[in-house]
Amino acid sequence: MSSETLHAPRERLTKATLSLHHAIVSLKEELEAADWYRQRADDAEDDALREILLHNMREEMEHASMLLEWIRRNNTDFAGHLKTYLFTKAPITAVEKIAEGKAGGSESGGGSASSGGDGFTIGTLKGKKD
């Protein structure tokens, strides 16, 4: 039961905190299930069983994605981080620097750190001719 992992008394937590907790615990369970199915598929000697296990793995990934989207819609802190890091092309460890405007043109590769339309970089124009 997810309430077993609460670190504060339940009665002191808001409904929003409890809902986020339920989503996070469920997300962890879906990711764990996807991992288990993948391992079992790799270990399966029967092709038909392997395909079923991979199908099940993909279902768990779908569930995890749905939960992640619910978290994004219901928690602005998560939403901001997801907007910064997901669907980027820059090296993952450089994305934060790019988003904060601390990276040079060579690190960003001249592209955008995020896929959102709120802001973008055009990279360096140094050395370019008209």
Secondary structure, DSSP 8 states (H G I E B T S, - for coil): -GGGG-SS-GGGS-HHHHHHHHHHHHHHHHHHHHHHHHHHHHH--SHHHHHHHHHHHHHHHHHHHHHHHHHHHH-HHHHHHHHHHTT--S-HHHHHHHHTT-S-HHHHTTS-SSSSSS-------TT---
